[in-house]
């Protein structure tokens, strides 16, 4: 059954955070858990298992998150401010995918507005491993069968439909823009290993529940295709699907 996390519900989880490389930000947990919300002594969820993990990062103006990698596949969706991610422009609406053990970045926030982005994973990750640290570079080189896999699309203008892939293993992203009352039906989740839907503008409703801007939904691989209706002002929503691992 899909799990819905609204922006209103998530707002109480907003915390100040700083990473090992010194970058500072606001962190708002939507689904799962993270280092910035876990109580001391809490055991990590099991690595490699399906575990929705979603949060919004509001990276401080003028700050830089050093190049790094994670131990889980992830999508990032830029929803506010602007900056750069590696060599790519990062402003709404930009979708970035990095497979586990793929180094990417740095993420440089603009000096006037910072940069805001959702980080979306289908498995637990204990935190960024920065390439500025020799032990992290060595650990990355030692991963058996590792391959670099990264994809980015945007900033988007009026594009709709498939905007990234879909690839043979199910990785892909889609954009839906619908007028008030129009029905949205997503791709079959069985193609991949979980989907996120993030409302960029407007709203949508599902089973009587309103899903406002900057809210997200996780759809499990054994769920039926996600379906909802555009709200009174229409909706602009991005769906992102993880590859089968």
C-alpha positions, 0 to 999 in steps of 0.5 A: 500500500502506498505511503503518503508523507505530506509537507504539513506532517513532515514540517515538525521534523525540520532540524538544523544539520551539518555534515562531516565536510562542514556543509550546513543545511535544514533537514526535514525527514519525510519517510524512514529515518536518517542520522539527523533524526535518529535517537542516540543508540538507535540501531541502523535498519538492515542494509540492502532491504527495501526501506523508504527513506525520504527527506528535504534538504535546504542547503545554506546559501553559498555552501558546498557539499563535497563530492561523495557517494552513498551505499544506496540508490537515490534520486534527488529532485531540485525544488527550490533555489539554484546551484550546480551539481557537479557540472550540471545546473541545478534548479527547479525542476531537475531530476538526478539519479545516482546508483549506490557507490557512485560518486557525484557532486560537489553540490554548490548552492547559490549565494542568494537563495541556496538550493533545496532538494529532496533526497529519495532512497529505497534502502537505508544509507548511513550517510555521505562518504566524502571523497575528500577522505582517503579512507572513503576513496579506498573503500569505494575502489574495493567494492566488487563489481562497482560501476559508476551510474549517474543520470540527470535531466533538467531544468525542465520547462514544459516537458511531460511524459518520460523524462529519464529512461525508462531503462531495461532494469526499470530505472526511470522518471516521469512528469505529469501535469494535469488540470483540475480533476484529471486522473493520473495513472502511473507506470506499473511498479513491478517494473522497478524496486519502488517509486516516489511521487513528489508534488512540485506544484498544485495538489492531488487527491487520493482516496479523499486525502489531499496531497499538497505541494512538496509532499511525497508518496512511496509506491511499493513494487507489489502495489498496483499502478498509482492513481490519483486526481489533480486538485482544484488548481491542477498538479505538476508531479514527478514520479521516479522509479528505482532499478531492480537490484 
